[in-house]
């Protein structure tokens, strides 16, 4: 009885995966470049904020 449920689940999973609208290679490359670009910009922004706050802390608070 358990085997029937497992096989049924696998058949249904395969059927659902065939309905998925997979991105093209070009779309995947574009999305990847976008994610990397946003990550770099955000890391530079946060690194800049860290630098500024560290400078302010050392200059005005920890004299």
N, CA, C and O atoms as a Maestro MAE file, in Angstrom:
{
 s_m_m2io_version
 :::
 2.0.0
}

f_m_ct {
 s_m_title
 :::
 protein
 m_atom[252] {
  # First column is atom index #
  i_m_mmod_type
  r_m_x_coord
  r_m_y_coord
  r_m_z_coord
  i_m_residue_number
  s_m_chain_name
  s_m_pdb_residue_name
  s_m_pdb_atom_name
  i_m_atomic_number
  :::
  1 25 0.801 -1.186 0.000 1 A "UNK " " N  " 7
  2 3 0.000 0.000 0.000 1 A "UNK " " CA " 6
  3 2 0.858 1.271 0.000 1 A "UNK " " C  " 6
  4 15 0.505 2.255 -0.650 1 A "UNK " " O  " 8
  5 25 1.979 1.255 0.723 2 A "UNK " " N  " 7
  6 3 2.858 2.421 0.766 2 A "UNK " " CA " 6
  7 2 3.514 2.656 -0.582 2 A "UNK " " C  " 6
  8 15 3.727 3.799 -0.985 2 A "UNK " " O  " 8
  9 25 3.836 1.570 -1.280 3 A "UNK " " N  " 7
  10 3 4.472 1.717 -2.588 3 A "UNK " " CA " 6
  11 2 3.533 2.414 -3.554 3 A "UNK " " C  " 6
  12 15 3.961 3.245 -4.354 3 A "UNK " " O  " 8
  13 25 2.253 2.077 -3.482 4 A "UNK " " N  " 7
  14 3 1.287 2.722 -4.368 4 A "UNK " " CA " 6
  15 2 1.236 4.226 -4.124 4 A "UNK " " C  " 6
  16 15 1.153 5.005 -5.074 4 A "UNK " " O  " 8
  17 25 1.284 4.640 -2.862 5 A "UNK " " N  " 7
  18 3 1.255 6.059 -2.542 5 A "UNK " " CA " 6
  19 2 2.520 6.747 -3.032 5 A "UNK " " C  " 6
  20 15 2.464 7.863 -3.547 5 A "UNK " " O  " 8
  21 25 3.656 6.086 -2.872 6 A "UNK " " N  " 7
  22 3 4.927 6.666 -3.320 6 A "UNK " " CA " 6
  23 2 4.930 6.818 -4.835 6 A "UNK " " C  " 6
  24 15 5.319 7.865 -5.353 6 A "UNK " " O  " 8
  25 25 4.499 5.782 -5.547 7 A "UNK " " N  " 7
  26 3 4.458 5.850 -7.008 7 A "UNK " " CA " 6
  27 2 3.462 6.914 -7.478 7 A "UNK " " C  " 6
  28 15 3.726 7.640 -8.436 7 A "UNK " " O  " 8
  29 25 2.335 6.998 -6.807 8 A "UNK " " N  " 7
  30 3 1.334 7.999 -7.174 8 A "UNK " " CA " 6
  31 2 1.893 9.406 -6.962 8 A "UNK " " C  " 6
  32 15 1.700 10.295 -7.792 8 A "UNK " " O  " 8
  33 25 2.584 9.592 -5.844 9 A "UNK " " N  " 7
  34 3 3.193 10.896 -5.576 9 A "UNK " " CA " 6
  35 2 4.201 11.254 -6.672 9 A "UNK " " C  " 6
  36 15 4.192 12.377 -7.175 9 A "UNK " " O  " 8
  37 25 5.061 10.317 -7.040 10 A "UNK " " N  " 7
  38 3 6.066 10.581 -8.072 10 A "UNK " " CA " 6
  39 2 5.424 10.886 -9.416 10 A "UNK " " C  " 6
  40 15 5.888 11.771 -10.134 10 A "UNK " " O  " 8
  41 25 4.372 10.173 -9.763 11 A "UNK " " N  " 7
  42 3 3.667 10.445 -11.017 11 A "UNK " " CA " 6
  43 2 3.047 11.843 -11.005 11 A "UNK " " C  " 6
  44 15 3.115 12.566 -11.999 11 A "UNK " " O  " 8
  45 25 2.446 12.216 -9.880 12 A "UNK " " N  " 7
  46 3 1.833 13.542 -9.786 12 A "UNK " " CA " 6
  47 2 2.898 14.641 -9.798 12 A "UNK " " C  " 6
  48 15 2.695 15.702 -10.389 12 A "UNK " " O  " 8
  49 25 4.029 14.383 -9.147 13 A "UNK " " N  " 7
  50 3 5.113 15.367 -9.145 13 A "UNK " " CA " 6
  51 2 5.653 15.561 -10.559 13 A "UNK " " C  " 6
  52 15 5.929 16.687 -10.973 13 A "UNK " " O  " 8
  53 25 5.800 14.474 -11.290 14 A "UNK " " N  " 7
  54 3 6.270 14.564 -12.674 14 A "UNK " " CA " 6
  55 2 5.275 15.341 -13.531 14 A "UNK " " C  " 6
  56 15 5.669 16.154 -14.368 14 A "UNK " " O  " 8
  57 25 3.994 15.088 -13.320 15 A "UNK " " N  " 7
  58 3 2.960 15.795 -14.077 15 A "UNK " " CA " 6
  59 2 2.992 17.293 -13.770 15 A "UNK " " C  " 6
  60 15 2.844 18.110 -14.679 15 A "UNK " " O  " 8
  61 25 3.182 17.659 -12.514 16 A "UNK " " N  " 7
  62 3 3.243 19.073 -12.140 16 A "UNK " " CA " 6
  63 2 4.492 19.743 -12.712 16 A "UNK " " C  " 6
  64 15 4.433 20.886 -13.163 16 A "UNK " " O  " 8
  65 25 5.618 19.035 -12.694 17 A "UNK " " N  " 7
  66 3 6.846 19.609 -13.242 17 A "UNK " " CA " 6
  67 2 6.742 19.841 -14.738 17 A "UNK " " C  " 6
  68 15 7.389 20.743 -15.271 17 A "UNK " " O  " 8
  69 25 5.939 19.042 -15.420 18 A "UNK " " N  " 7
  70 3 5.780 19.255 -16.857 18 A "UNK " " CA " 6
  71 2 4.954 20.506 -17.153 18 A "UNK " " C  " 6
  72 15 4.984 21.014 -18.275 18 A "UNK " " O  " 8
  73 25 4.216 21.009 -16.157 19 A "UNK " " N  " 7
  74 3 3.404 22.214 -16.335 19 A "UNK " " CA " 6
  75 2 4.193 23.496 -16.050 19 A "UNK " " C  " 6
  76 15 3.733 24.596 -16.354 19 A "UNK " " O  " 8
  77 25 5.382 23.345 -15.465 20 A "UNK " " N  " 7
  78 3 6.178 24.510 -15.080 20 A "UNK " " CA " 6
  79 2 6.682 25.226 -16.324 20 A "UNK " " C  " 6
  80 15 7.118 24.592 -17.285 20 A "UNK " " O  " 8
  81 25 6.617 26.552 -16.295 21 A "UNK " " N  " 7
  82 3 7.128 27.371 -17.384 21 A "UNK " " CA " 6
  83 2 8.581 27.720 -17.058 21 A "UNK " " C  " 6
  84 15 8.843 28.717 -16.385 21 A "UNK " " O  " 8
  85 25 9.528 26.904 -17.532 22 A "UNK " " N  " 7
  86 3 10.932 27.088 -17.217 22 A "UNK " " CA " 6
  87 2 11.502 28.265 -17.998 22 A "UNK " " C  " 6
  88 15 11.153 28.456 -19.162 22 A "UNK " " O  " 8
  89 25 12.388 29.068 -17.368 23 A "UNK " " N  " 7
  90 3 12.987 30.198 -18.082 23 A "UNK " " CA " 6
  91 2 13.968 29.704 -19.144 23 A "UNK " " C  " 6
  92 15 14.539 28.618 -19.040 23 A "UNK " " O  " 8
  93 25 14.144 30.542 -20.169 24 A "UNK " " N  " 7
  94 3 15.108 30.193 -21.212 24 A "UNK " " CA " 6
  95 2 16.517 30.437 -20.683 24 A "UNK " " C  " 6
  96 15 16.703 31.002 -19.606 24 A "UNK " " O  " 8
  97 25 17.496 30.005 -21.456 25 A "UNK " " N  " 7
  98 3 18.887 30.197 -21.057 25 A "UNK " " CA " 6
  99 2 19.196 31.695 -20.946 25 A "UNK " " C  " 6
  100 15 19.870 32.123 -20.009 25 A "UNK " " O  " 8
  101 25 18.705 32.484 -21.897 26 A "UNK " " N  " 7
  102 3 18.948 33.925 -21.892 26 A "UNK " " CA " 6
  103 2 18.299 34.585 -20.674 26 A "UNK " " C  " 6
  104 15 18.896 35.466 -20.054 26 A "UNK " " O  " 8
  105 25 17.093 34.165 -20.333 27 A "UNK " " N  " 7
  106 3 16.422 34.712 -19.154 27 A "UNK " " CA " 6
  107 2 17.202 34.371 -17.886 27 A "UNK " " C  " 6
  108 15 17.373 35.217 -17.008 27 A "UNK " " O  " 8
  109 25 17.670 33.137 -17.799 28 A "UNK " " N  " 7
  110 3 18.424 32.706 -16.627 28 A "UNK " " CA " 6
  111 2 19.705 33.513 -16.489 28 A "UNK " " C  " 6
  112 15 20.064 33.926 -15.387 28 A "UNK " " O  " 8
  113 25 20.397 33.741 -17.600 29 A "UNK " " N  " 7
  114 3 21.617 34.546 -17.571 29 A "UNK " " CA " 6
  115 2 21.282 35.976 -17.142 29 A "UNK " " C  " 6
  116 15 21.985 36.557 -16.316 29 A "UNK " " O  " 8
  117 25 20.221 36.536 -17.696 30 A "UNK " " N  " 7
  118 3 19.812 37.891 -17.327 30 A "UNK " " CA " 6
  119 2 19.461 38.009 -15.856 30 A "UNK " " C  " 6
  120 15 19.867 38.963 -15.193 30 A "UNK " " O  " 8
  121 25 18.709 37.044 -15.341 31 A "UNK " " N  " 7
  122 3 18.335 37.069 -13.925 31 A "UNK " " CA " 6
  123 2 19.580 36.939 -13.039 31 A "UNK " " C  " 6
  124 15 19.692 37.612 -12.014 31 A "UNK " " O  " 8
  125 25 20.500 36.078 -13.438 32 A "UNK " " N  " 7
  126 3 21.721 35.871 -12.662 32 A "UNK " " CA " 6
  127 2 22.552 37.143 -12.619 32 A "UNK " " C  " 6
  128 15 23.041 37.531 -11.558 32 A "UNK " " O  " 8
  129 25 22.714 37.792 -13.763 33 A "UNK " " N  " 7
  130 3 23.475 39.045 -13.817 33 A "UNK " " CA " 6
  131 2 22.792 40.117 -12.972 33 A "UNK " " C  " 6
  132 15 23.464 40.886 -12.284 33 A "UNK " " O  " 8
  133 25 21.470 40.172 -13.020 34 A "UNK " " N  " 7
  134 3 20.729 41.138 -12.209 34 A "UNK " " CA " 6
  135 2 20.949 40.905 -10.727 34 A "UNK " " C  " 6
  136 15 21.185 41.856 -9.981 34 A "UNK " " O  " 8
  137 25 20.879 39.670 -10.291 35 A "UNK " " N  " 7
  138 3 21.071 39.352 -8.875 35 A "UNK " " CA " 6
  139 2 22.494 39.696 -8.439 35 A "UNK " " C  " 6
  140 15 22.694 40.263 -7.365 35 A "UNK " " O  " 8
  141 25 23.479 39.358 -9.265 36 A "UNK " " N  " 7
  142 3 24.868 39.665 -8.921 36 A "UNK " " CA " 6
  143 2 25.066 41.182 -8.865 36 A "UNK " " C  " 6
  144 15 25.720 41.686 -7.953 36 A "UNK " " O  " 8
  145 25 24.507 41.905 -9.828 37 A "UNK " " N  " 7
  146 3 24.640 43.359 -9.842 37 A "UNK " " CA " 6
  147 2 24.015 44.009 -8.627 37 A "UNK " " C  " 6
  148 15 24.630 44.866 -7.993 37 A "UNK " " O  " 8
  149 25 22.798 43.611 -8.297 38 A "UNK " " N  " 7
  150 3 22.124 44.174 -7.117 38 A "UNK " " CA " 6
  151 2 22.898 43.831 -5.850 38 A "UNK " " C  " 6
  152 15 23.011 44.660 -4.947 38 A "UNK " " O  " 8
  153 25 23.429 42.619 -5.781 39 A "UNK " " N  " 7
  154 3 24.210 42.217 -4.612 39 A "UNK " " CA " 6
  155 2 25.465 43.073 -4.466 39 A "UNK " " C  " 6
  156 15 25.816 43.479 -3.358 39 A "UNK " " O  " 8
  157 25 26.146 43.349 -5.589 40 A "UNK " " N  " 7
  158 3 27.346 44.183 -5.533 40 A "UNK " " CA " 6
  159 2 27.014 45.610 -5.106 40 A "UNK " " C  " 6
  160 15 27.699 46.183 -4.258 40 A "UNK " " O  " 8
  161 25 25.967 46.181 -5.691 41 A "UNK " " N  " 7
  162 3 25.578 47.545 -5.337 41 A "UNK " " CA " 6
  163 2 25.195 47.628 -3.862 41 A "UNK " " C  " 6
  164 15 25.609 48.554 -3.164 41 A "UNK " " O  " 8
  165 25 24.421 46.682 -3.396 42 A "UNK " " N  " 7
  166 3 23.996 46.679 -1.995 42 A "UNK " " CA " 6
  167 2 25.183 46.495 -1.056 42 A "UNK " " C  " 6
  168 15 25.248 47.145 -0.012 42 A "UNK " " O  " 8
  169 25 26.123 45.619 -1.409 43 A "UNK " " N  " 7
  170 3 27.291 45.417 -0.555 43 A "UNK " " CA " 6
  171 2 28.158 46.672 -0.511 43 A "UNK " " C  " 6
  172 15 28.694 47.009 0.545 43 A "UNK " " O  " 8
  173 25 28.306 47.371 -1.641 44 A "UNK " " N  " 7
  174 3 29.065 48.622 -1.642 44 A "UNK " " CA " 6
  175 2 28.367 49.688 -0.792 44 A "UNK " " C  " 6
  176 15 29.021 50.420 -0.049 44 A "UNK " " O  " 8
  177 25 27.061 49.770 -0.901 45 A "UNK " " N  " 7
  178 3 26.289 50.730 -0.102 45 A "UNK " " CA " 6
  179 2 26.440 50.442 1.392 45 A "UNK " " C  " 6
  180 15 26.725 51.348 2.175 45 A "UNK " " O  " 8
  181 25 26.251 49.194 1.781 46 A "UNK " " N  " 7
  182 3 26.353 48.844 3.198 46 A "UNK " " CA " 6
  183 2 27.782 48.984 3.701 46 A "UNK " " C  " 6
  184 15 27.997 49.399 4.840 46 A "UNK " " O  " 8
  185 25 28.764 48.643 2.866 47 A "UNK " " N  " 7
  186 3 30.161 48.832 3.242 47 A "UNK " " CA " 6
  187 2 30.473 50.307 3.432 47 A "UNK " " C  " 6
  188 15 31.201 50.677 4.353 47 A "UNK " " O  " 8
  189 25 29.921 51.160 2.554 48 A "UNK " " N  " 7
  190 3 30.107 52.600 2.696 48 A "UNK " " CA " 6
  191 2 29.505 53.129 3.982 48 A "UNK " " C  " 6
  192 15 30.124 53.927 4.686 48 A "UNK " " O  " 8
  193 25 28.299 52.683 4.287 49 A "UNK " " N  " 7
  194 3 27.669 53.091 5.551 49 A "UNK " " CA " 6
  195 2 28.509 52.646 6.744 49 A "UNK " " C  " 6
  196 15 28.679 53.405 7.698 49 A "UNK " " O  " 8
  197 25 29.027 51.440 6.700 50 A "UNK " " N  " 7
  198 3 29.870 50.931 7.778 50 A "UNK " " CA " 6
  199 2 31.110 51.805 7.941 50 A "UNK " " C  " 6
  200 15 31.493 52.147 9.060 50 A "UNK " " O  " 8
  201 25 31.733 52.163 6.824 51 A "UNK " " N  " 7
  202 3 32.918 53.013 6.859 51 A "UNK " " CA " 6
  203 2 32.592 54.375 7.476 51 A "UNK " " C  " 6
  204 15 33.331 54.862 8.332 51 A "UNK " " O  " 8
  205 25 31.495 54.984 7.044 52 A "UNK " " N  " 7
  206 3 31.099 56.307 7.551 52 A "UNK " " CA " 6
  207 2 30.791 56.243 9.044 52 A "UNK " " C  " 6
  208 15 31.259 57.086 9.809 52 A "UNK " " O  " 8
  209 25 30.019 55.263 9.460 53 A "UNK " " N  " 7
  210 3 29.669 55.173 10.872 53 A "UNK " " CA " 6
  211 2 30.880 54.859 11.735 53 A "UNK " " C  " 6
  212 15 30.983 55.356 12.857 53 A "UNK " " O  " 8
  213 25 31.793 54.046 11.234 54 A "UNK " " N  " 7
  214 3 33.016 53.753 11.978 54 A "UNK " " CA " 6
  215 2 33.849 55.023 12.124 54 A "UNK " " C  " 6
  216 15 34.382 55.300 13.198 54 A "UNK " " O  " 8
  217 25 33.959 55.791 11.047 55 A "UNK " " N  " 7
  218 3 34.705 57.046 11.081 55 A "UNK " " CA " 6
  219 2 34.070 58.014 12.091 55 A "UNK " " C  " 6
  220 15 34.773 58.608 12.909 55 A "UNK " " O  " 8
  221 25 32.765 58.165 12.032 56 A "UNK " " N  " 7
  222 3 32.074 59.061 12.962 56 A "UNK " " CA " 6
  223 2 32.240 58.606 14.409 56 A "UNK " " C  " 6
  224 15 32.435 59.426 15.305 56 A "UNK " " O  " 8
  225 25 32.162 57.316 14.628 57 A "UNK " " N  " 7
  226 3 32.296 56.769 15.976 57 A "UNK " " CA " 6
  227 2 33.689 57.048 16.508 57 A "UNK " " C  " 6
  228 15 33.834 57.498 17.645 57 A "UNK " " O  " 8
  229 25 34.720 56.791 15.708 58 A "UNK " " N  " 7
  230 3 36.102 57.008 16.156 58 A "UNK " " CA " 6
  231 2 36.413 58.493 16.317 58 A "UNK " " C  " 6
  232 15 37.175 58.875 17.206 58 A "UNK " " O  " 8
  233 25 35.830 59.327 15.466 59 A "UNK " " N  " 7
  234 3 36.156 60.750 15.484 59 A "UNK " " CA " 6
  235 2 35.450 61.494 16.608 59 A "UNK " " C  " 6
  236 15 36.077 62.308 17.286 59 A "UNK " " O  " 8
  237 25 34.167 61.238 16.823 60 A "UNK " " N  " 7
  238 3 33.393 62.054 17.749 60 A "UNK " " CA " 6
  239 2 33.054 61.381 19.068 60 A "UNK " " C  " 6
  240 15 32.773 62.077 20.044 60 A "UNK " " O  " 8
  241 25 33.069 60.084 19.135 61 A "UNK " " N  " 7
  242 3 32.619 59.419 20.356 61 A "UNK " " CA " 6
  243 2 33.778 58.794 21.110 61 A "UNK " " C  " 6
  244 15 33.828 58.883 22.337 61 A "UNK " " O  " 8
  245 25 34.700 58.171 20.416 62 A "UNK " " N  " 7
  246 3 35.797 57.470 21.073 62 A "UNK " " CA " 6
  247 2 37.102 58.278 21.040 62 A "UNK " " C  " 6
  248 15 38.171 57.715 20.808 62 A "UNK " " O  " 8
  249 25 37.017 59.568 21.266 63 A "UNK " " N  " 7
  250 3 38.194 60.449 21.225 63 A "UNK " " CA " 6
  251 2 39.305 59.956 22.092 63 A "UNK " " C  " 6
  252 15 40.359 60.587 22.163 63 A "UNK " " O  " 8
  :::
 }
 m_bond[251] {
  # First column is bond index #
  i_m_from
  i_m_to
  i_m_order
  :::
  1 1 2 1
  2 2 3 1
  3 3 4 2
  4 3 5 1
  5 5 6 1
  6 6 7 1
  7 7 8 2
  8 7 9 1
  9 9 10 1
  10 10 11 1
  11 11 12 2
  12 11 13 1
  13 13 14 1
  14 14 15 1
  15 15 16 2
  16 15 17 1
  17 17 18 1
  18 18 19 1
  19 19 20 2
  20 19 21 1
  21 21 22 1
  22 22 23 1
  23 23 24 2
  24 23 25 1
  25 25 26 1
  26 26 27 1
  27 27 28 2
  28 27 29 1
  29 29 30 1
  30 30 31 1
  31 31 32 2
  32 31 33 1
  33 33 34 1
  34 34 35 1
  35 35 36 2
  36 35 37 1
  37 37 38 1
  38 38 39 1
  39 39 40 2
  40 39 41 1
  41 41 42 1
  42 42 43 1
  43 43 44 2
  44 43 45 1
  45 45 46 1
  46 46 47 1
  47 47 48 2
  48 47 49 1
  49 49 50 1
  50 50 51 1
  51 51 52 2
  52 51 53 1
  53 53 54 1
  54 54 55 1
  55 55 56 2
  56 55 57 1
  57 57 58 1
  58 58 59 1
  59 59 60 2
  60 59 61 1
  61 61 62 1
  62 62 63 1
  63 63 64 2
  64 63 65 1
  65 65 66 1
  66 66 67 1
  67 67 68 2
  68 67 69 1
  69 69 70 1
  70 70 71 1
  71 71 72 2
  72 71 73 1
  73 73 74 1
  74 74 75 1
  75 75 76 2
  76 75 77 1
  77 77 78 1
  78 78 79 1
  79 79 80 2
  80 79 81 1
  81 81 82 1
  82 82 83 1
  83 83 84 2
  84 83 85 1
  85 85 86 1
  86 86 87 1
  87 87 88 2
  88 87 89 1
  89 89 90 1
  90 90 91 1
  91 91 92 2
  92 91 93 1
  93 93 94 1
  94 94 95 1
  95 95 96 2
  96 95 97 1
  97 97 98 1
  98 98 99 1
  99 99 100 2
  100 99 101 1
  101 101 102 1
  102 102 103 1
  103 103 104 2
  104 103 105 1
  105 105 106 1
  106 106 107 1
  107 107 108 2
  108 107 109 1
  109 109 110 1
  110 110 111 1
  111 111 112 2
  112 111 113 1
  113 113 114 1
  114 114 115 1
  115 115 116 2
  116 115 117 1
  117 117 118 1
  118 118 119 1
  119 119 120 2
  120 119 121 1
  121 121 122 1
  122 122 123 1
  123 123 124 2
  124 123 125 1
  125 125 126 1
  126 126 127 1
  127 127 128 2
  128 127 129 1
  129 129 130 1
  130 130 131 1
  131 131 132 2
  132 131 133 1
  133 133 134 1
  134 134 135 1
  135 135 136 2
  136 135 137 1
  137 137 138 1
  138 138 139 1
  139 139 140 2
  140 139 141 1
  141 141 142 1
  142 142 143 1
  143 143 144 2
  144 143 145 1
  145 145 146 1
  146 146 147 1
  147 147 148 2
  148 147 149 1
  149 149 150 1
  150 150 151 1
  151 151 152 2
  152 151 153 1
  153 153 154 1
  154 154 155 1
  155 155 156 2
  156 155 157 1
  157 157 158 1
  158 158 159 1
  159 159 160 2
  160 159 161 1
  161 161 162 1
  162 162 163 1
  163 163 164 2
  164 163 165 1
  165 165 166 1
  166 166 167 1
  167 167 168 2
  168 167 169 1
  169 169 170 1
  170 170 171 1
  171 171 172 2
  172 171 173 1
  173 173 174 1
  174 174 175 1
  175 175 176 2
  176 175 177 1
  177 177 178 1
  178 178 179 1
  179 179 180 2
  180 179 181 1
  181 181 182 1
  182 182 183 1
  183 183 184 2
  184 183 185 1
  185 185 186 1
  186 186 187 1
  187 187 188 2
  188 187 189 1
  189 189 190 1
  190 190 191 1
  191 191 192 2
  192 191 193 1
  193 193 194 1
  194 194 195 1
  195 195 196 2
  196 195 197 1
  197 197 198 1
  198 198 199 1
  199 199 200 2
  200 199 201 1
  201 201 202 1
  202 202 203 1
  203 203 204 2
  204 203 205 1
  205 205 206 1
  206 206 207 1
  207 207 208 2
  208 207 209 1
  209 209 210 1
  210 210 211 1
  211 211 212 2
  212 211 213 1
  213 213 214 1
  214 214 215 1
  215 215 216 2
  216 215 217 1
  217 217 218 1
  218 218 219 1
  219 219 220 2
  220 219 221 1
  221 221 222 1
  222 222 223 1
  223 223 224 2
  224 223 225 1
  225 225 226 1
  226 226 227 1
  227 227 228 2
  228 227 229 1
  229 229 230 1
  230 230 231 1
  231 231 232 2
  232 231 233 1
  233 233 234 1
  234 234 235 1
  235 235 236 2
  236 235 237 1
  237 237 238 1
  238 238 239 1
  239 239 240 2
  240 239 241 1
  241 241 242 1
  242 242 243 1
  243 243 244 2
  244 243 245 1
  245 245 246 1
  246 246 247 1
  247 247 248 2
  248 247 249 1
  249 249 250 1
  250 250 251 1
  251 251 252 2
  :::
 }
}
